[in-house]
Amino acid sequence: MPRSSHQILESARTIAVVGASRDPNKAGGSVPYGLQQRGFRIIPINPYADTLFGEKVYRSLLEVPEKIDVVDVFRPAADAPEIARQAAAVGAKALWLQLDIRSEEARRTAEAAGMDYVEDECTGVVASLHRIQKSAA
């Protein structure tokens, strides 16, 4: 049985954010920052930045040298299938498409790779609703 979105977040520590933004007024900027404040380790993925949220930025998921629990997607649905393939390639545990993002192809790719899959939900809202807080490592 698939895990619920809050179970996925409760068991996660490291979140790779694809489409992390330098703009704090965009969801891709404010949501990862909020998750970081809750104690999650944020790995920003953005081809146009070097540092975000005080972390080194990677150009793609394939460059991330550490284990990823959740791939959090702030990109258009058209990009989701390729992101799902990369998430599967790096062995991520879950693929999470943010609010208003849905992709049947990404879902199939994620499920075929044994990943948990969430779409059209905000990680920040779920974390806040369920008061998910990570203790310092």
matplotlib code that plots the C-alpha trace (Angstrom):
import matplotlib.pyplot as plt

x = [0.0, 1.4, 2.5, 0.5, 2.2, 2.7, 4.2, 6.7, 7.7, 7.9, 10.4, 12.4, 15.4, 17.0, 14.9, 16.3, 14.4, 14.2, 13.4, 14.6, 14.3, 16.4, 13.1, 11.7, 8.3, 8.1, 7.0, 10.4, 12.1, 9.8, 8.8, 12.4, 13.4, 10.5, 11.3, 14.9, 13.7, 11.9, 15.2, 15.1, 18.4, 17.7, 19.7, 18.8, 18.8, 18.9, 21.1, 21.4, 22.5, 25.6, 24.2, 20.7, 19.5, 23.1, 23.6, 25.6, 23.4, 23.6, 22.7, 20.8, 19.8, 22.4, 25.2, 24.1, 26.7, 24.5, 21.4, 18.0, 14.8, 12.4, 12.7, 10.5, 9.5, 8.8, 8.9, 6.2, 4.4, 6.1, 9.5, 8.2, 8.9, 12.6, 12.9, 11.2, 13.8, 16.6, 15.1, 14.9, 18.5, 19.8, 17.7, 15.5, 12.8, 10.0, 9.0, 6.8, 5.2, 4.1, 0.6, -1.0, 1.6, 0.4, 2.0, 0.8, 4.2, 6.1, 3.8, 4.4, 8.2, 8.2, 6.1, 8.1, 11.2, 9.6, 9.4, 6.6, 4.7, 2.8, 1.3, -0.6, 0.4, 2.7, 5.4, 5.3, 1.6, 1.8, 4.8, 3.0, -0.4, 1.2, 3.7, 6.6, 9.9, 13.2, 15.5, 19.1, 21.3]
y = [0.0, 3.4, 5.7, 8.9, 12.2, 12.9, 9.5, 10.1, 13.5, 12.1, 9.4, 11.8, 13.9, 14.9, 16.7, 17.5, 20.5, 20.5, 24.1, 25.7, 29.4, 32.4, 34.4, 34.1, 35.1, 32.1, 28.7, 27.2, 29.8, 30.0, 26.3, 24.8, 27.6, 26.7, 23.0, 23.8, 25.8, 22.6, 20.7, 19.1, 18.9, 20.7, 20.0, 22.7, 21.7, 24.8, 25.2, 29.0, 29.4, 28.4, 28.7, 28.7, 28.4, 28.4, 25.1, 24.1, 24.0, 21.1, 21.4, 18.1, 15.3, 13.1, 15.2, 14.9, 12.8, 11.8, 9.8, 11.5, 10.7, 12.9, 14.7, 17.7, 19.1, 22.8, 22.6, 22.4, 19.0, 18.6, 18.3, 15.7, 12.5, 13.4, 14.3, 11.0, 9.1, 11.0, 10.4, 6.6, 6.7, 8.1, 5.8, 8.4, 7.0, 9.4, 11.7, 14.6, 17.0, 20.3, 21.9, 21.9, 19.6, 16.2, 13.7, 10.2, 9.3, 10.5, 8.4, 5.3, 5.9, 6.4, 3.4, 1.2, 2.2, 1.4, 5.1, 6.6, 9.2, 12.3, 14.9, 18.1, 18.6, 21.1, 19.7, 22.9, 22.6, 18.9, 19.6, 22.4, 20.6, 17.6, 19.7, 17.7, 18.9, 17.3, 17.3, 18.5, 15.7]
z = [0.0, -0.9, 1.9, 2.5, 1.8, 5.5, 6.1, 3.2, 4.8, 8.3, 7.2, 5.0, 5.9, 2.6, 0.0, -3.5, -4.8, -8.6, -9.7, -6.5, -7.0, -5.9, -5.7, -2.1, -3.4, -5.6, -4.2, -5.4, -3.0, 0.0, 0.4, 0.4, 2.8, 5.1, 5.0, 5.8, 8.9, 9.9, 9.9, 6.5, 4.5, 1.3, -1.9, -4.5, -8.2, -10.5, -13.7, -13.0, -9.4, -7.3, -3.8, -2.5, 1.1, 2.1, 0.2, -2.9, -6.0, -8.4, -12.1, -12.2, -9.8, -11.5, -10.0, -6.4, -4.5, -1.5, -0.9, -1.6, 0.3, -1.7, -5.0, -4.7, -8.1, -8.8, -12.6, -15.2, -15.7, -19.1, -17.2, -14.7, -16.7, -17.2, -13.6, -12.6, -14.7, -13.0, -9.6, -10.4, -11.6, -8.4, -6.2, -4.6, -2.3, -3.4, -6.2, -5.2, -7.7, -6.1, -6.2, -9.6, -11.2, -12.4, -14.8, -15.6, -17.2, -14.1, -11.9, -14.0, -14.0, -10.2, -9.4, -11.8, -9.9, -6.5, -5.4, -3.4, -5.6, -4.7, -7.1, -6.8, -3.1, -1.4, 0.8, 2.9, 3.6, 4.5, 6.8, 8.5, 8.8, 10.4, 12.4, 11.0, 12.5, 12.2, 15.2, 14.6, 13.3]

ax = plt.figure().add_subplot(projection="3d")
ax.plot(x, y, z, "-o")
ax.set_aspect("equal")
plt.show()
